[in-house]
Amino acid sequence: MWTCERCGATVASEDPARPTWSLERDPDGRETMLCPRCARDHVRDIEARLPRQWW
């Protein structure tokens, strides 16, 4: 199960919506996930590689 880092939404591994989620790996190997809504809301921040604290 994945949990959205921003809003806490969850998706199960067998859910067909899982490929729509955004997955990011930090340089230290930590994985974080964003649901489609949060990814859309913060797409500019993600593309600009702004620190999470900023958005």
CHARMM-style PDB file with segment names, atoms N, HN, CA, C and O in Angstrom:
ATOM      1  N   MET     1       0.842  -1.179   0.000  1.00  0.00      PROA
ATOM      2  CA  MET     1       0.000   0.000   0.000  1.00  0.00      PROA
ATOM      3  C   MET     1       0.890   1.246   0.000  1.00  0.00      PROA
ATOM      4  O   MET     1       1.876   1.322   0.734  1.00  0.00      PROA
ATOM      5  N   TRP     2       0.530   2.198  -0.819  1.00  0.00      PROA
ATOM      6  HN  TRP     2      -0.270   2.136  -1.416  1.00  0.00      PROA
ATOM      7  CA  TRP     2       1.225   3.485  -0.867  1.00  0.00      PROA
ATOM      8  C   TRP     2       0.376   4.531  -0.163  1.00  0.00      PROA
ATOM      9  O   TRP     2      -0.852   4.455  -0.178  1.00  0.00      PROA
ATOM     10  N   THR     3       1.034   5.508   0.457  1.00  0.00      PROA
ATOM     11  HN  THR     3       2.032   5.569   0.469  1.00  0.00      PROA
ATOM     12  CA  THR     3       0.359   6.618   1.122  1.00  0.00      PROA
ATOM     13  C   THR     3       0.923   7.919   0.573  1.00  0.00      PROA
ATOM     14  O   THR     3       2.140   8.084   0.482  1.00  0.00      PROA
ATOM     15  N   CYS     4       0.043   8.841   0.210  1.00  0.00      PROA
ATOM     16  HN  CYS     4      -0.946   8.708   0.284  1.00  0.00      PROA
ATOM     17  CA  CYS     4       0.456  10.140  -0.311  1.00  0.00      PROA
ATOM     18  C   CYS     4       1.131  10.938   0.799  1.00  0.00      PROA
ATOM     19  O   CYS     4       0.603  11.065   1.904  1.00  0.00      PROA
ATOM     20  N   GLU     5       2.306  11.471   0.482  1.00  0.00      PROA
ATOM     21  HN  GLU     5       2.734  11.368  -0.415  1.00  0.00      PROA
ATOM     22  CA  GLU     5       3.060  12.229   1.476  1.00  0.00      PROA
ATOM     23  C   GLU     5       2.361  13.532   1.859  1.00  0.00      PROA
ATOM     24  O   GLU     5       2.536  14.003   2.982  1.00  0.00      PROA
ATOM     25  N   ARG     6       1.589  14.119   0.976  1.00  0.00      PROA
ATOM     26  HN  ARG     6       1.446  13.736   0.063  1.00  0.00      PROA
ATOM     27  CA  ARG     6       0.956  15.415   1.237  1.00  0.00      PROA
ATOM     28  C   ARG     6      -0.401  15.291   1.931  1.00  0.00      PROA
ATOM     29  O   ARG     6      -0.640  15.959   2.937  1.00  0.00      PROA
ATOM     30  N   CYS     7      -1.298  14.440   1.405  1.00  0.00      PROA
ATOM     31  HN  CYS     7      -1.105  13.897   0.588  1.00  0.00      PROA
ATOM     32  CA  CYS     7      -2.675  14.424   1.929  1.00  0.00      PROA
ATOM     33  C   CYS     7      -3.040  13.157   2.701  1.00  0.00      PROA
ATOM     34  O   CYS     7      -4.068  13.127   3.378  1.00  0.00      PROA
ATOM     35  N   GLY     8      -2.218  12.111   2.611  1.00  0.00      PROA
ATOM     36  HN  GLY     8      -1.383  12.135   2.061  1.00  0.00      PROA
ATOM     37  CA  GLY     8      -2.488  10.882   3.339  1.00  0.00      PROA
ATOM     38  C   GLY     8      -3.380   9.893   2.612  1.00  0.00      PROA
ATOM     39  O   GLY     8      -3.736   8.863   3.183  1.00  0.00      PROA
ATOM     40  N   ALA     9      -3.755  10.174   1.361  1.00  0.00      PROA
ATOM     41  HN  ALA     9      -3.465  11.011   0.897  1.00  0.00      PROA
ATOM     42  CA  ALA     9      -4.567   9.227   0.589  1.00  0.00      PROA
ATOM     43  C   ALA     9      -3.778   7.941   0.401  1.00  0.00      PROA
ATOM     44  O   ALA     9      -2.548   7.963   0.380  1.00  0.00      PROA
ATOM     45  N   THR    10      -4.484   6.816   0.263  1.00  0.00      PROA
ATOM     46  HN  THR    10      -5.484   6.799   0.280  1.00  0.00      PROA
ATOM     47  CA  THR    10      -3.810   5.530   0.094  1.00  0.00      PROA
ATOM     48  C   THR    10      -4.295   4.841  -1.173  1.00  0.00      PROA
ATOM     49  O   THR    10      -5.385   5.120  -1.673  1.00  0.00      PROA
ATOM     50  N   VAL    11      -3.461   3.929  -1.683  1.00  0.00      PROA
ATOM     51  HN  VAL    11      -2.576   3.701  -1.277  1.00  0.00      PROA
ATOM     52  CA  VAL    11      -3.824   3.098  -2.828  1.00  0.00      PROA
ATOM     53  C   VAL    11      -3.185   1.731  -2.617  1.00  0.00      PROA
ATOM     54  O   VAL    11      -2.019   1.634  -2.233  1.00  0.00      PROA
ATOM     55  N   ALA    12      -3.950   0.686  -2.870  1.00  0.00      PROA
ATOM     56  HN  ALA    12      -4.897   0.765  -3.182  1.00  0.00      PROA
ATOM     57  CA  ALA    12      -3.458  -0.678  -2.715  1.00  0.00      PROA
ATOM     58  C   ALA    12      -2.648  -1.087  -3.937  1.00  0.00      PROA
ATOM     59  O   ALA    12      -2.805  -0.514  -5.014  1.00  0.00      PROA
ATOM     60  N   SER    13      -1.784  -2.075  -3.767  1.00  0.00      PROA
ATOM     61  HN  SER    13      -1.656  -2.541  -2.891  1.00  0.00      PROA
ATOM     62  CA  SER    13      -0.912  -2.499  -4.861  1.00  0.00      PROA
ATOM     63  C   SER    13      -1.692  -3.073  -6.038  1.00  0.00      PROA
ATOM     64  O   SER    13      -1.219  -2.996  -7.171  1.00  0.00      PROA
ATOM     65  N   GLU    14      -2.858  -3.638  -5.809  1.00  0.00      PROA
ATOM     66  HN  GLU    14      -3.243  -3.700  -4.888  1.00  0.00      PROA
ATOM     67  CA  GLU    14      -3.650  -4.212  -6.903  1.00  0.00      PROA
ATOM     68  C   GLU    14      -4.630  -3.212  -7.526  1.00  0.00      PROA
ATOM     69  O   GLU    14      -5.334  -3.554  -8.475  1.00  0.00      PROA
ATOM     70  N   ASP    15      -4.682  -2.004  -7.013  1.00  0.00      PROA
ATOM     71  HN  ASP    15      -4.110  -1.725  -6.242  1.00  0.00      PROA
ATOM     72  CA  ASP    15      -5.595  -0.978  -7.533  1.00  0.00      PROA
ATOM     73  C   ASP    15      -5.146  -0.527  -8.923  1.00  0.00      PROA
ATOM     74  O   ASP    15      -3.973  -0.204  -9.112  1.00  0.00      PROA
ATOM     75  N   PRO    16      -6.061  -0.499  -9.904  1.00  0.00      PROA
ATOM     76  CA  PRO    16      -5.682  -0.077 -11.258  1.00  0.00      PROA
ATOM     77  C   PRO    16      -5.260   1.392 -11.340  1.00  0.00      PROA
ATOM     78  O   PRO    16      -4.662   1.798 -12.337  1.00  0.00      PROA
ATOM     79  N   ALA    17      -5.552   2.185 -10.331  1.00  0.00      PROA
ATOM     80  HN  ALA    17      -6.038   1.856  -9.521  1.00  0.00      PROA
ATOM     81  CA  ALA    17      -5.168   3.605 -10.335  1.00  0.00      PROA
ATOM     82  C   ALA    17      -3.725   3.823  -9.892  1.00  0.00      PROA
ATOM     83  O   ALA    17      -3.222   4.941  -9.994  1.00  0.00      PROA
ATOM     84  N   ARG    18      -3.056   2.798  -9.411  1.00  0.00      PROA
ATOM     85  HN  ARG    18      -3.465   1.890  -9.328  1.00  0.00      PROA
ATOM     86  CA  ARG    18      -1.699   2.962  -8.876  1.00  0.00      PROA
ATOM     87  C   ARG    18      -0.714   3.549  -9.891  1.00  0.00      PROA
ATOM     88  O   ARG    18       0.117   4.361  -9.485  1.00  0.00      PROA
ATOM     89  N   PRO    19      -0.747   3.201 -11.171  1.00  0.00      PROA
ATOM     90  CA  PRO    19       0.209   3.797 -12.116  1.00  0.00      PROA
ATOM     91  C   PRO    19       0.064   5.313 -12.288  1.00  0.00      PROA
ATOM     92  O   PRO    19       0.952   5.952 -12.852  1.00  0.00      PROA
ATOM     93  N   THR    20      -1.030   5.892 -11.814  1.00  0.00      PROA
ATOM     94  HN  THR    20      -1.751   5.373 -11.356  1.00  0.00      PROA
ATOM     95  CA  THR    20      -1.217   7.342 -11.942  1.00  0.00      PROA
ATOM     96  C   THR    20      -0.539   8.113 -10.818  1.00  0.00      PROA
ATOM     97  O   THR    20      -0.497   9.343 -10.854  1.00  0.00      PROA
ATOM     98  N   TRP    21      -0.016   7.420  -9.834  1.00  0.00      PROA
ATOM     99  HN  TRP    21      -0.050   6.421  -9.805  1.00  0.00      PROA
ATOM    100  CA  TRP    21       0.666   8.063  -8.710  1.00  0.00      PROA
ATOM    101  C   TRP    21       2.083   8.453  -9.096  1.00  0.00      PROA
ATOM    102  O   TRP    21       2.682   7.843  -9.982  1.00  0.00      PROA
ATOM    103  N   SER    22       2.615   9.461  -8.433  1.00  0.00      PROA
ATOM    104  HN  SER    22       2.128   9.956  -7.713  1.00  0.00      PROA
ATOM    105  CA  SER    22       3.974   9.936  -8.677  1.00  0.00      PROA
ATOM    106  C   SER    22       4.909   9.358  -7.612  1.00  0.00      PROA
ATOM    107  O   SER    22       4.635   9.452  -6.416  1.00  0.00      PROA
ATOM    108  N   LEU    23       6.001   8.768  -8.056  1.00  0.00      PROA
ATOM    109  HN  LEU    23       6.224   8.692  -9.028  1.00  0.00      PROA
ATOM    110  CA  LEU    23       6.995   8.174  -7.166  1.00  0.00      PROA
ATOM    111  C   LEU    23       8.305   8.927  -7.338  1.00  0.00      PROA
ATOM    112  O   LEU    23       8.756   9.157  -8.460  1.00  0.00      PROA
ATOM    113  N   GLU    24       8.911   9.310  -6.221  1.00  0.00      PROA
ATOM    114  HN  GLU    24       8.545   9.123  -5.309  1.00  0.00      PROA
ATOM    115  CA  GLU    24      10.181  10.027  -6.266  1.00  0.00      PROA
ATOM    116  C   GLU    24      11.173   9.339  -5.340  1.00  0.00      PROA
ATOM    117  O   GLU    24      10.827   8.919  -4.236  1.00  0.00      PROA
ATOM    118  N   ARG    25      12.419   9.232  -5.811  1.00  0.00      PROA
ATOM    119  HN  ARG    25      12.700   9.574  -6.708  1.00  0.00      PROA
ATOM    120  CA  ARG    25      13.495   8.673  -4.987  1.00  0.00      PROA
ATOM    121  C   ARG    25      14.483   9.779  -4.651  1.00  0.00      PROA
ATOM    122  O   ARG    25      15.009  10.453  -5.536  1.00  0.00      PROA
ATOM    123  N   ASP    26      14.727   9.954  -3.354  1.00  0.00      PROA
ATOM    124  HN  ASP    26      14.300   9.407  -2.634  1.00  0.00      PROA
ATOM    125  CA  ASP    26      15.721  10.914  -2.894  1.00  0.00      PROA
ATOM    126  C   ASP    26      17.116  10.353  -3.172  1.00  0.00      PROA
ATOM    127  O   ASP    26      17.263   9.152  -3.396  1.00  0.00      PROA
ATOM    128  N   PRO    27      18.142  11.212  -3.158  1.00  0.00      PROA
ATOM    129  CA  PRO    27      19.507  10.726  -3.357  1.00  0.00      PROA
ATOM    130  C   PRO    27      19.918   9.645  -2.352  1.00  0.00      PROA
ATOM    131  O   PRO    27      20.768   8.807  -2.652  1.00  0.00      PROA
ATOM    132  N   ASP    28      19.316   9.665  -1.163  1.00  0.00      PROA
ATOM    133  HN  ASP    28      18.625  10.345  -0.919  1.00  0.00      PROA
ATOM    134  CA  ASP    28      19.649   8.648  -0.161  1.00  0.00      PROA
ATOM    135  C   ASP    28      18.843   7.358  -0.336  1.00  0.00      PROA
ATOM    136  O   ASP    28      18.987   6.432   0.462  1.00  0.00      PROA
ATOM    137  N   GLY    29      17.996   7.285  -1.371  1.00  0.00      PROA
ATOM    138  HN  GLY    29      17.879   8.038  -2.020  1.00  0.00      PROA
ATOM    139  CA  GLY    29      17.236   6.077  -1.671  1.00  0.00      PROA
ATOM    140  C   GLY    29      15.842   6.029  -1.084  1.00  0.00      PROA
ATOM    141  O   GLY    29      15.118   5.062  -1.320  1.00  0.00      PROA
ATOM    142  N   ARG    30      15.439   7.033  -0.330  1.00  0.00      PROA
ATOM    143  HN  ARG    30      16.027   7.819  -0.138  1.00  0.00      PROA
ATOM    144  CA  ARG    30      14.095   7.073   0.266  1.00  0.00      PROA
ATOM    145  C   ARG    30      13.053   7.344  -0.815  1.00  0.00      PROA
ATOM    146  O   ARG    30      13.219   8.259  -1.621  1.00  0.00      PROA
ATOM    147  N   GLU    31      11.990   6.562  -0.837  1.00  0.00      PROA
ATOM    148  HN  GLU    31      11.855   5.818  -0.182  1.00  0.00      PROA
ATOM    149  CA  GLU    31      10.919   6.734  -1.814  1.00  0.00      PROA
ATOM    150  C   GLU    31       9.743   7.465  -1.184  1.00  0.00      PROA
ATOM    151  O   GLU    31       9.342   7.161  -0.061  1.00  0.00      PROA
ATOM    152  N   THR    32       9.192   8.433  -1.917  1.00  0.00      PROA
ATOM    153  HN  THR    32       9.518   8.679  -2.829  1.00  0.00      PROA
ATOM    154  CA  THR    32       7.991   9.134  -1.482  1.00  0.00      PROA
ATOM    155  C   THR    32       6.983   9.100  -2.619  1.00  0.00      PROA
ATOM    156  O   THR    32       7.357   9.091  -3.792  1.00  0.00      PROA
ATOM    157  N   MET    33       5.700   9.081  -2.266  1.00  0.00      PROA
ATOM    158  HN  MET    33       5.396   9.088  -1.313  1.00  0.00      PROA
ATOM    159  CA  MET    33       4.645   9.002  -3.248  1.00  0.00      PROA
ATOM    160  C   MET    33       3.694  10.184  -3.130  1.00  0.00      PROA
ATOM    161  O   MET    33       3.472  10.718  -2.043  1.00  0.00      PROA
ATOM    162  N   LEU    34       3.137  10.583  -4.273  1.00  0.00      PROA
ATOM    163  HN  LEU    34       3.318  10.149  -5.155  1.00  0.00      PROA
ATOM    164  CA  LEU    34       2.099  11.611  -4.313  1.00  0.00      PROA
ATOM    165  C   LEU    34       0.917  11.070  -5.103  1.00  0.00      PROA
ATOM    166  O   LEU    34       1.091  10.464  -6.161  1.00  0.00      PROA
ATOM    167  N   CYS    35      -0.292  11.292  -4.582  1.00  0.00      PROA
ATOM    168  HN  CYS    35      -0.433  11.784  -3.722  1.00  0.00      PROA
ATOM    169  CA  CYS    35      -1.489  10.891  -5.303  1.00  0.00      PROA
ATOM    170  C   CYS    35      -1.639  11.790  -6.534  1.00  0.00      PROA
ATOM    171  O   CYS    35      -0.992  12.835  -6.603  1.00  0.00      PROA
ATOM    172  N   PRO    36      -2.467  11.415  -7.497  1.00  0.00      PROA
ATOM    173  CA  PRO    36      -2.620  12.229  -8.707  1.00  0.00      PROA
ATOM    174  C   PRO    36      -3.047  13.671  -8.427  1.00  0.00      PROA
ATOM    175  O   PRO    36      -2.565  14.594  -9.083  1.00  0.00      PROA
ATOM    176  N   ARG    37      -3.935  13.869  -7.472  1.00  0.00      PROA
ATOM    177  HN  ARG    37      -4.326  13.119  -6.940  1.00  0.00      PROA
ATOM    178  CA  ARG    37      -4.403  15.235  -7.178  1.00  0.00      PROA
ATOM    179  C   ARG    37      -3.265  16.099  -6.635  1.00  0.00      PROA
ATOM    180  O   ARG    37      -3.076  17.224  -7.098  1.00  0.00      PROA
ATOM    181  N   CYS    38      -2.511  15.596  -5.669  1.00  0.00      PROA
ATOM    182  HN  CYS    38      -2.665  14.682  -5.294  1.00  0.00      PROA
ATOM    183  CA  CYS    38      -1.402  16.374  -5.105  1.00  0.00      PROA
ATOM    184  C   CYS    38      -0.307  16.596  -6.149  1.00  0.00      PROA
ATOM    185  O   CYS    38       0.304  17.664  -6.188  1.00  0.00      PROA
ATOM    186  N   ALA    39      -0.060  15.602  -6.986  1.00  0.00      PROA
ATOM    187  HN  ALA    39      -0.556  14.734  -6.954  1.00  0.00      PROA
ATOM    188  CA  ALA    39       0.939  15.764  -8.044  1.00  0.00      PROA
ATOM    189  C   ALA    39       0.510  16.879  -9.006  1.00  0.00      PROA
ATOM    190  O   ALA    39       1.338  17.697  -9.407  1.00  0.00      PROA
ATOM    191  N   ARG    40      -0.762  16.919  -9.377  1.00  0.00      PROA
ATOM    192  HN  ARG    40      -1.435  16.254  -9.051  1.00  0.00      PROA
ATOM    193  CA  ARG    40      -1.258  17.994 -10.251  1.00  0.00      PROA
ATOM    194  C   ARG    40      -1.164  19.352  -9.568  1.00  0.00      PROA
ATOM    195  O   ARG    40      -0.769  20.339 -10.189  1.00  0.00      PROA
ATOM    196  N   ASP    41      -1.525  19.401  -8.288  1.00  0.00      PROA
ATOM    197  HN  ASP    41      -1.846  18.599  -7.784  1.00  0.00      PROA
ATOM    198  CA  ASP    41      -1.495  20.668  -7.560  1.00  0.00      PROA
ATOM    199  C   ASP    41      -0.076  21.230  -7.436  1.00  0.00      PROA
ATOM    200  O   ASP    41       0.101  22.444  -7.338  1.00  0.00      PROA
ATOM    201  N   HSD    42       0.926  20.362  -7.439  1.00  0.00      PROA
ATOM    202  HN  HSD    42       0.782  19.375  -7.518  1.00  0.00      PROA
ATOM    203  CA  HSD    42       2.314  20.793  -7.197  1.00  0.00      PROA
ATOM    204  C   HSD    42       3.242  20.498  -8.369  1.00  0.00      PROA
ATOM    205  O   HSD    42       4.458  20.424  -8.188  1.00  0.00      PROA
ATOM    206  N   VAL    43       2.687  20.329  -9.567  1.00  0.00      PROA
ATOM    207  HN  VAL    43       1.700  20.389  -9.714  1.00  0.00      PROA
ATOM    208  CA  VAL    43       3.515  19.949 -10.717  1.00  0.00      PROA
ATOM    209  C   VAL    43       4.624  20.970 -10.992  1.00  0.00      PROA
ATOM    210  O   VAL    43       5.743  20.571 -11.313  1.00  0.00      PROA
ATOM    211  N   ARG    44       4.352  22.246 -10.878  1.00  0.00      PROA
ATOM    212  HN  ARG    44       3.443  22.570 -10.618  1.00  0.00      PROA
ATOM    213  CA  ARG    44       5.395  23.256 -11.117  1.00  0.00      PROA
ATOM    214  C   ARG    44       6.506  23.159 -10.079  1.00  0.00      PROA
ATOM    215  O   ARG    44       7.685  23.278 -10.412  1.00  0.00      PROA
ATOM    216  N   ASP    45       6.134  22.945  -8.834  1.00  0.00      PROA
ATOM    217  HN  ASP    45       5.176  22.849  -8.563  1.00  0.00      PROA
ATOM    218  CA  ASP    45       7.125  22.812  -7.768  1.00  0.00      PROA
ATOM    219  C   ASP    45       7.990  21.567  -7.976  1.00  0.00      PROA
ATOM    220  O   ASP    45       9.200  21.594  -7.752  1.00  0.00      PROA
ATOM    221  N   ILE    46       7.349  20.475  -8.410  1.00  0.00      PROA
ATOM    222  HN  ILE    46       6.366  20.453  -8.592  1.00  0.00      PROA
ATOM    223  CA  ILE    46       8.073  19.225  -8.650  1.00  0.00      PROA
ATOM    224  C   ILE    46       9.041  19.406  -9.820  1.00  0.00      PROA
ATOM    225  O   ILE    46      10.212  19.038  -9.721  1.00  0.00      PROA
ATOM    226  N   GLU    47       8.560  19.964 -10.913  1.00  0.00      PROA
ATOM    227  HN  GLU    47       7.609  20.263 -10.993  1.00  0.00      PROA
ATOM    228  CA  GLU    47       9.402  20.145 -12.098  1.00  0.00      PROA
ATOM    229  C   GLU    47      10.555  21.118 -11.832  1.00  0.00      PROA
ATOM    230  O   GLU    47      11.637  20.962 -12.397  1.00  0.00      PROA
ATOM    231  N   ALA    48      10.332  22.105 -10.988  1.00  0.00      PROA
ATOM    232  HN  ALA    48       9.452  22.231 -10.529  1.00  0.00      PROA
ATOM    233  CA  ALA    48      11.384  23.073 -10.655  1.00  0.00      PROA
ATOM    234  C   ALA    48      12.351  22.515  -9.607  1.00  0.00      PROA
ATOM    235  O   ALA    48      13.351  23.150  -9.272  1.00  0.00      PROA
ATOM    236  N   ARG    49      12.038  21.315  -9.093  1.00  0.00      PROA
ATOM    237  HN  ARG    49      11.226  20.799  -9.364  1.00  0.00      PROA
ATOM    238  CA  ARG    49      12.852  20.672  -8.048  1.00  0.00      PROA
ATOM    239  C   ARG    49      13.008  21.547  -6.808  1.00  0.00      PROA
ATOM    240  O   ARG    49      14.070  21.598  -6.187  1.00  0.00      PROA
ATOM    241  N   LEU    50      11.921  22.234  -6.468  1.00  0.00      PROA
ATOM    242  HN  LEU    50      11.058  22.192  -6.972  1.00  0.00      PROA
ATOM    243  CA  LEU    50      11.930  23.048  -5.252  1.00  0.00      PROA
ATOM    244  C   LEU    50      11.902  22.126  -4.028  1.00  0.00      PROA
ATOM    245  O   LEU    50      11.311  21.048  -4.082  1.00  0.00      PROA
ATOM    246  N   PRO    51      12.525  22.534  -2.945  1.00  0.00      PROA
ATOM    247  CA  PRO    51      12.485  21.712  -1.727  1.00  0.00      PROA
ATOM    248  C   PRO    51      11.043  21.538  -1.245  1.00  0.00      PROA
ATOM    249  O   PRO    51      10.228  22.451  -1.379  1.00  0.00      PROA
ATOM    250  N   ARG    52      10.734  20.383  -0.691  1.00  0.00      PROA
ATOM    251  HN  ARG    52      11.396  19.642  -0.582  1.00  0.00      PROA
ATOM    252  CA  ARG    52       9.367  20.106  -0.217  1.00  0.00      PROA
ATOM    253  C   ARG    52       8.888  21.122   0.814  1.00  0.00      PROA
ATOM    254  O   ARG    52       7.692  21.401   0.895  1.00  0.00      PROA
ATOM    255  N   GLN    53       9.797  21.672   1.593  1.00  0.00      PROA
ATOM    256  HN  GLN    53      10.768  21.446   1.527  1.00  0.00      PROA
ATOM    257  CA  GLN    53       9.406  22.653   2.602  1.00  0.00      PROA
ATOM    258  C   GLN    53       8.799  23.887   1.946  1.00  0.00      PROA
ATOM    259  O   GLN    53       7.965  24.562   2.550  1.00  0.00      PROA
ATOM    260  N   TRP    54       9.206  24.187   0.726  1.00  0.00      PROA
ATOM    261  HN  TRP    54       9.883  23.639   0.236  1.00  0.00      PROA
ATOM    262  CA  TRP    54       8.699  25.374   0.046  1.00  0.00      PROA
ATOM    263  C   TRP    54       7.244  25.207  -0.380  1.00  0.00      PROA
ATOM    264  O   TRP    54       6.466  26.158  -0.310  1.00  0.00      PROA
ATOM    265  N   TRP    55       6.869  24.001  -0.823  1.00  0.00      PROA
ATOM    266  HN  TRP    55       7.501  23.228  -0.881  1.00  0.00      PROA
ATOM    267  CA  TRP    55       5.502  23.776  -1.279  1.00  0.00      PROA
ATOM    268  C   TRP    55       4.732  22.998  -0.277  1.00  0.00      PROA
ATOM    269  OT1 TRP    55       3.554  22.711  -0.490  1.00  0.00      PROA
TER     270      TRP     55
END
